Amino acid sequence: MKRRDFLKFSLLSLASVSSFGEDLRAKSLIVFYTRSLNSYFVADFISLKTGFDMLKIKTQSPYPQDYDEMVKRVLFEKQSGFKPALKPISLRLEGFKNLIIISPIWAMSLASPIRSFLNSFDFKGKNIMPIFTNAGFGVGNALNIMKQECPNANFLAHIELSFELFERKIRNLRALNLAKIKAKQSILSKEDEQKLHAHLEFKSFKKF
Ligand SMILES: Cc1cc2nc3c(=O)[nH]c(=O)nc-3n(C[C@H](O)[C@H](O)[C@H](O)COP(=O)(O)O)c2cc1C
């Protein structure tokens, strides 16, 4: 590698640091949207480890429960860039420096309720750490869409968590997950937990 290329590479690496660094002690918020509850497990785990508050994004109109109907809906929203109306959010953004934003991947893109959320605030001066939950097919253009919706935010490196159980195979995924929540079980594997530990550096958080 030429010296100039090496420097360019080093700067690029610096641009995508994963931790909140010095901003760690500033107030942080976990924002998530979930339909079949996978993303809820991730939000809950991080909140338990860090003590950060959680904000759940909810849409005004519910999404179809039927998977095939849902796929049609998602493809329409992706093609048209549709942003669903959200239930009122009481968030004083000035109270937070860091946001961990957890979104499912829909049709190789960002779940549109998260798109609506990002479009509703000005994230100037905020650090955003995206976490994408998916079924292992990749995250497509989700990160680019996030950056488009909040160009003023400072994006930290994102993390992906893949869950084998996917609605195409398991139509009652939400009910299964709900039963696990009631039984105080998690869907996160040891590897998932270690990945989150390493990425978020839990040991540096106030709670530890
Ligand atoms: C309509 C729809 C489209 C999906 N598209 C993808 C995809 O393109 N790639 C992928 O890996 N997973 C995809 N998934 C799987 C979800 O991203 C995954 O199950 C996610 O963890 C669900 O999050 P939630 O349970 O918090 O709603 C899709 C799921 C649905 C319902």
The ligand as a Gaussian input file, in Angstrom:
#p B3LYP/6-31G(d) Opt

LIG

0 1
 C      -41.379000      -7.565000       5.133000
 C      -40.039000      -8.024000       5.626000
 C      -38.922000      -7.880000       4.842000
 C      -37.677000      -8.318000       5.290000
 N      -36.575000      -8.141000       4.497000
 C      -35.366000      -8.569000       4.924000
 C      -34.196000      -8.389000       4.119000
 O      -34.227000      -7.800000       3.043000
 N      -33.027000      -8.869000       4.581000
 C      -32.915000      -9.532000       5.782000
 O      -31.843000      -9.991000       6.125000
 N      -34.003000      -9.680000       6.582000
 C      -35.222000      -9.202000       6.193000
 N      -36.308000      -9.349000       7.000000
 C      -36.140000      -9.970000       8.331000
 C      -36.112000      -8.931000       9.436000
 O      -35.182000      -7.905000       9.145000
 C      -35.700000      -9.563000      10.766000
 O      -36.527000     -10.644000      11.055000
 C      -35.739000      -8.511000      11.873000
 O      -34.949000      -8.928000      12.957000
 C      -37.143000      -8.224000      12.347000
 O      -37.100000      -7.266000      13.368000
 P      -38.276000      -7.073000      14.402000
 O      -38.614000      -8.455000      14.939000
 O      -37.703000      -6.190000      15.441000
 O      -39.437000      -6.473000      13.679000
 C      -37.549000      -8.906000       6.575000
 C      -38.710000      -9.056000       7.370000
 C      -39.930000      -8.619000       6.908000
 C      -41.140000      -8.765000       7.799000

